């Protein structure tokens, strides 16, 4: 887009047609001795000055505006001289000359409007040329482009006002009278008609691109909001961009109707740009409508409204299809400037489909895991394990769907894919954690059997295995607590894992205590009273630690583990009593109080027997 294309201006008027005023101007300022200028002399000066200004404008446009400049200083001075001459003429004129003066004043307005239009079009063309070099698709540095575009827009608006003033005045001017005064009115009038087309075209370009920048700014804002995961704000920005590009297209189309041929290519290109980006923005509005359906689906899942969630996901898929059609309409616009943008848009529709399909699979996985939770609560460990395996497989499949979409999506909803993959990974972890918890539960059951058969090493190993397994489950569930969609499931699972860990940990101490009582009883029988006392004392400490562990675990456990903790606390209570009685027996034996020792020892044995009633 070159300045020459904007500034052909008064080409319809020839330079020669404006050259006839030189003789008048050469003598107008002279005042021979004894000569008194009359009104007609001042009128001749005024007309000559105006013709000279018109000639200066014509000479400027006759050169190469890309290499030439238009110095408005002399033309402005001549216009001021014209005003002074007309004021003098009006002072001296008789009634018959007033019409001539009024006609020349109108001529002054027309010429001055032409100068104003040329100066402002020159400024507008400079701004447009600078801006055009920096406009390329949506990758526009708006801050850098805005200043020259604003300059161009303001200048072209001033050119419109000057053009309108000149045109309306020329409509009222007395052409015959001006011709009689040697004014080049007809040539100037023809030049104004050409000027008008350029003013319309340049103003359409400047104003259109000013609005266009608003649309590009909205697109950039929308992309930033998408990157931030603010999809509703992004949708609003895209929708605002649609309005900006519609207004831009209208501005360019209106200018095309009256602009000269030299500006048509630039106007058509601007119109194509705004039309294409309008489809681009409109498609994203639809696409993000679908994306917002994902939020609706997420809320429905949190409220356990799973059918509603599936409906929202289906709506998201439909939105992706509709968006694809709108993007295709943008691609059909005959401009190759936005191929990369539309390729990205197509990728985004694929990403949207991956999101919705992946979430549907994730819902299936969640259904399996919730079934397993119920089975776990009912003690159906075998069926629960099977349900968890199926749920884990589906969550893994959902994660693969999300991964594929993420790899294809570029930077579009990248965070959303990360969130989706986190959710899928969360369900994989949830299922895996429950499997580990089932292992821990089975280890504890086996260890309890070994414990009360007196197989302390086997019991200790089993309980420790239960501690390790439940601890692993606790870590797994803790790492998934931040999973927003399944937070409640992770909370329940963590509560269960911590309870099982408490049971396993507590029974490890119970095992140590029971082994200590057995060893103490042997020491007591062998009359190693001091050793027995130490062993019973240590056993009591172990039972006390176990009791604290069980009490803490009971306060954190759900109702499913109520019976387990009640039994454990019952057992450890009797075991603490047994340890106390045996400790008393050892002390009495050390003191030589045989009767008291025997009684305490019998009480200890009774306390041990009472554990079987728990």
Secondary structure, DSSP 8 states (H G I E B T S, - for coil): --HHHH--TTTTS-SGGG-TTHHHHHHHT---TT----HHHHHHHHHHHHHHHHHHHHHHHHS-TTT----HHHHHHHHHHHHHHHHHHHHH--GGGHHHHHHHHHHHHHHHHHHHHHHHHHHHHHHHHHHHTT--TT---HHHHHHHHHHHHHHHHHHHHHHHHHHHHHHHS-HHHHHHTT--HHHHHHHHHHHHHHHHHHHHHHHHHHHHHHHHHHHHHHHHHHHTT-HHHHHHHHHHHHHHHHHHHHHHHHHHTTS-HHHHHHHHHHHHHHHHHHHHHHHHHHHHHHHHHHHHHHHHHHTT-HHHHHHHHHHHHHHHHHHHHHHHHHHTSS--TTHHHHHHHHHHHHHHHHHHHHHHHHHHHHHHHHHHHHHHHTT-HHHHHHHHHHHHHHHHHHHHHHHHHHHHHTTTTHHHHHHHHHHHHHHHHHHHHHHHHHHHHHHHHHHHHHHTTT-HHHHHHHHHHHHHHHHHHHHHHHHTTT-STTHHHHHHHHHHHHHHHHHHHHHHHHHHHHHHHHHHHHHHHTT-HHHHHHHHHHHHHHHHHHHHHHHHHHHHS-GGGHHHHHHHHHHHHHHHHHHHHHHHHHHHHHTT-HHHHHHHHHHHHHHHHHGGG-
